[in-house]
């Protein structure tokens, strides 16, 4: 017997990931939905404990139990996955006990659509009053659910830049248009310069795809030294390439 289903991986951090599944009612299956969490290694070997019992729906059948804990194991790539698990189900129907070995194979193909979860090498190009500065770093997008993305970033210390790190959240639509509020101030790290601050902080906007993203924002930084205010025009472009 086979059943159609939908799986959405909504979060990944390092080798750990989590998401949701939805099995609609069909000729062979009853409706079911839930969450899962698993791991994947650098070679694409994937493991999801607990999902076997959820998919079988054993807890919904009175008198039936799954004997032991069974884990889905298999392989995954950027576009698909295949997992398999075998377990034993024991059912007691009024004293008549039936035991059966059950094998479930899950095969998934990535639907068309954008998923930004991943790690990106970034270049930060800043221009302050016509003078250019360049920094490198890393962005990790750990969550992409619907139009919402979130993750963390780090900027490497260099001649032009001090070390910086933090978290962010933003949005991306189906056409890849991105918006990340608050990131401009985080990257400029003006908290380290108490005399300076942004007069306004627009969201960093741009476009994203499976392979990378480009975000840009411009504003004015006002620095006050001994009562004298100096305004500096600032433009920042962040370009990320998926590793």
Steps between C-alpha positions, in 0.01 A plus 500: 500500500618854434388845612579855385642739758672835541815563704631848581844542656468831683824517696858377469801575720817306428407133476162539674174581325128500575174548320142390445320230304145478371333182373161570342223243514505259206385153405789341692562752780321701761579868544798574727736790567779575744858608556836326487869558570805322368862522395696496174874460459736648241449198273122539493421213737175588672339368820159583652399324822136479607349570160429132427235477772350835399467401134347161582256659743526200734387707797167558322425127480356361828683191616804555275856586602832545326759269651822691556623829363551521126694769314473603138841488331598589145661760281415854394621756249410857408203373300377171649514241777431131555460344845395158624406348834378156606322426824267250664138583581309293755119519514275333756144463375304362793765240584596425143855629465642579158861599448622641170827636367440830321736681262442863402693678226479878473607656171492875455570733210550868567209705375564804285556796726771677690669368812776723635611278789877462479839659563631788289840665467441876499680809381403830664582803285449830686542851363532791743518845342649345186760291682463123455547222753468125446444223754431128485291275719234232516120493503307192608128497421360246743126550449290552188130455561258653254632848424699531824874437527731530801852408599831637617798683355866560583744757360869412504743749657725668245677828425168655397267324743467402862353160589122498525231235535131477569163376383248626246155433362335615181272406215530362146219462251450240229690714248805523727450859619662526843470749786699485825427780748758591763794336323657827381561624854621158611763480225618859552534417873446860606442390859879487520515875417280678758540836324337371180159375399280448195253781428274235347534126454335366187473128449765339285325392182592301191454159345574141601519165323608142569861601434529832684369847571579871472371756751554877504410801713607863526463749783670783687714461809519798734801526729523767767843597632531778760158629405569508128283274282644342187274316255648216292324330208526122524418224251537129574470205259505143635554225245465136603599183314373161621783274612 
